[in-house]
Amino acid sequence: MEYQLLSEYPQSWIFRHRELPVPQELLDDIRPLSESSALAFWRQQISKEATHAAHFMNDDWPNRNGIWHEKAEWQPRWESDDNSLPEELDFGDWENNTTVFFCYDCHNVIQTTWGTFRQCWKNFLFYDDEPLLLGRRRMQVARFHSDGTFETGVR
């Protein structure tokens, strides 16, 4: 996979927001994929046709029946002073060094670790237009909605 510098990533401001600054050691672990690598990842792991969650087809795994098991709210925690993940999202068997991918659309995918995501999840959700969270070699997934809810499931 190829990456772009975080400083050159168009949405990098979400990690430098004055109200939610991310420490440098965590910034070093936030790696936006290059557009071509993001597209390849999206096509392999999410959808061969759709470019965004709003365009998923019936045969794309996120739209299949039985994928999503639990629905909960993320926005109340996001708006609070509590920086911990909502309990329903904290996948207990994911180690801090598990590689995760936060996928906004076919051109915007960020690779990081579960530990970094857990500490910076509020930054990632500045853009809440149906992003997906996937773990490398993990079956659990999460999908975030702009109405302040999320779903977790197994693909």
Beta strands, then each sheet from edge to edge (+ up, - down):
strand 1: 31-32
strand 2: 68-73
strand 3: 99-105
strand 4: 108-113
strand 5: 132-135
strand 6: 140-144
strand 7: 149-154
sheet 1: 1+ 4- 3+ 5- 6+ 7- 2+
end
